[in-house]
Amino acid sequence: MIKLGLIQTRSFSSNEQGIEKVSKILNSLAKKETDVVCLPEQWLKDNQIFDVSTTFSEFKKIAKNNSMTIVAGAFYLKKKNRFSISAPIIGPSGEIIGIQNKIHPFGRERGSIKAGTKALVFKSACRFGVIICYDMIFPQVAHSLVKKGAQVLLSPSRIVRRGILPWHIYVQTRALENRIPILAANVQNWRFGGQSVIVDLVEYKGVMVPKVVKLHGQRAYSRVFNLSKYYESRKERFSDAKAFS
């Protein structure tokens, strides 16, 4: 059994205010013994990160003090002369255990960032993959992570209000077709529509049905998952897939 959590943020007047407010939320989740937490994409006021360790030094302390893994969100991270949109993952020892880069830039991002080329699986309290926002649209990203052994998918996202409905459909579809729970975090303000979503799966008379929880306002949510319960269904689903052309 494992406890997984989401944080849905509002806008903040500065990076410092955002880190301070969210640190308090992380500590509240730590008191509930949450093992892994995911934050949205680009929830800070200044979303350009030059030093991940310095920017998220407080998160690293919280992670270490509470044996918590934190997907800190996804931000513009400068590497050499170019930016990528990257999700830093802070492990339960308080160190950066990896970074997932956005594979599919969206819209104007295509001209300004370097696209990621690998879908990585990280291991702490469980094996998980990170899908950054627009990457959820593409079935191959989720499928690759699950085939590599991910037991749950976490998705830092920044979805405008008019995109919430299709986004929820995509998240539920990826969960159903891969037989895996997904936790997807969003920003909520005048432009971005919140409604971060947790998709669990429940089998009812031979049919797998998504069980969905949506968040409203600035809020944290965590719940216990039994990740082993999906294994047989996932194994059967993948064995039914046939190669064709």
N, C-alpha and C positions, 0 to 999 in steps of 0.2 A: 504494500500500500504506500501511496505517496500523495502529498498535498501540493497541488499546483495552484498558482495564483496569477491574477491580472491586475494591473493598475491602469485606470482610465484617467487621463490628466486634462486639465483645462489649460488656458494660456497663462504665462507668467510674465511679469514686467522685466525680469532679468534671469540670466542663467543661475545666479546665486540664489534668488528666491525660489526658482524651480527645484534646484537641488535640495534646498532646506525643506521645502514642503513635502517633496516626494520621499526624502529620508525619513520623515515622521511616519509617512504611510508605510514604508518598508518595515520600520520598527513595529508598527501595529500588526503587520502580517507575520513578522518574526515571532511575536507573542502567541500567535495562533499555530506556531510550528510549521509554517509554510516552507517547503523545500526548494521550490523553483518558482520564480516570478518573472513575468514579461511586461515590459513597458512599450508604449507606442513608438512609431517612427517620428522623428523630428519634433519632439515635444518641448525642446528648449527654445528660448527666444533666439539665441545665436546658435544655429545648428552646424557650424563649422568647428570641428574638434581637431586640435593639433597635438594634444597630449592626453590620451585616454586615461592613463593612470592618475594624472593630476586632476583632470576634470571630475572623475568619479572616485576620488580618494575617500569620500564619506561613504559611498556605496560599498567600497572595498572593506571598510571597517565593519559595516553592518553585516556583510556577507560572512566575514571571518568570525565575528562574535556570535553568529547564529547558525553557522554551517548552512548558509543559504546560497543558492545559485541565482544570479540576477542577469537577465537579458536586459541591458540598460536602455534599449531602444535602438534606433538606427539614425546615423548622422553623416554629414559630409566629413569624411576623414581624408586629410591630405597625405598623399604618399608620393614622394619626390615632387614632380611638377604637376600632378593631376590629383583630382579628388575621386574617391569612390564613396558610395553610400554604404556604410558599414555598421554592423551590429556587434558591439563588444560584449562578450560574455564573461562575467565575473564569477569565479568558482567559489566553493564553500571554504576554501583556505584564504580567500581574500585576494587572489591573484587573477589576472586576465588569462583565462584558459583558451581563448580563441576569438576569432573575428569572422563573421559571415558577411560577405559582400553581396550587395544586391545584384542579381544576375540579369534582370530585365529592367533597364531604366525606363521611366515613364515620361512621355511627352517631352518637355523641354530639357529633362535630365539627360536625354540621349546625347545632346551636344556638349555637355559639361562634365560628365563623369565617366570613369572607366568601369565597364560592366564586369561583374564577377564571372568566374568560369567554373567554380566548383560548388556543389551542395555538400556541406560538411555535417557530420554527426558528432555531437559533443556528449561527453559522459560525466555525470556527477551523481546525483541521487537516482537518475535514470538516463537512458539514452534518448536524446532529443535532437531535432533539427529545427533550424530557424528559417522561416520564409518571410522575406521582407516585402510587405505591401503588394505591389503589382506582380511579384513572382507567384502569388496565389492563383493568378489567372491561368497559369501554364501547368497542365497536369504532370508534365515530366519532372518538374522540380520536386513536388511532393512525393511522387512515385519513386524517384531516385533516392530520396532520404529514407523512405520506408524500406526499400530494398536493401539499403545499407545498414538497417537495423534500428532506425529511430522508433521509439515506442510512443512518442507524442510529438506534435508539431506546435511550435510557438511562433506567433506572427506579429512583429511590430509593424503597425500600419498607420497611415494618415489618409483617411477616406473622406472626401467632401460629402456634404449632405445628400446630394442627388445620386451618389454612388453607393449608398448604404445597402439598398435592396439587392442589387446584383452582387455586391461583396458578400453579403450573408449567404446568397445562393452558392457562390464559389466555395466558401469555407465549408458549407455543409456537403457539397459535392465531393471535395477533396477528402473529407472525413469518411464519407460513405464508400467511395471507390477504393480507398486504401485501408478501411476498417481500422481507423485510428482517431483518437480524440485530438481536437485542435483548440488552442486558446489564442484568440486574435485581439490585440489591444489597439484602440483608436484614441485620437485626441478629440475632445469636445469643446468647441467654441462657436463663434458666429459662422464660421466657414466649414469646419469639420464636424461631422455628425455624431461622434461618439458611438453609442450602441456597440461597444466592445462585446465580443461574443465568445462563449464557451460552448463547444459542440461535443457532447458525449454521445455514445451510441448504446441503444438498448434493443435487445432481440425480443421480438414479440411474435410468437407463433411462426417462427421460421423467417420472419422479416426483420431486417435491421432498420431501426427507426432512430433518427437524430433527436437527441434531447438537448434543447437549446436554452441557454441563459444569456440575457442581454443586460448590459450595465447602462445606467443613466446618471449623468452628472459626474463630478469628480469622485471616483469611488474605487475601492479595492475589493477584490473578491477572491476567495480561495476555497477549494474543496478537495476532498480525498478521492483519488482514482485508484482502481485496481487495474494496472496496465496489463497484467497477464491475461485478463479475461478476453482480450481482443485477439490473442495469438492464433487460436484455432480458426476463427472466422477469417482472419487475414491470410493464413496459410491456404485455406480452401479457396478463397477468392482469387489469389494469385495462381493457384494450380489450374483454375478454370480458364485463365487467359490463354488464348491461342495466337500463335504468330500467323499473320496473313499479309497479303499484299494486294 
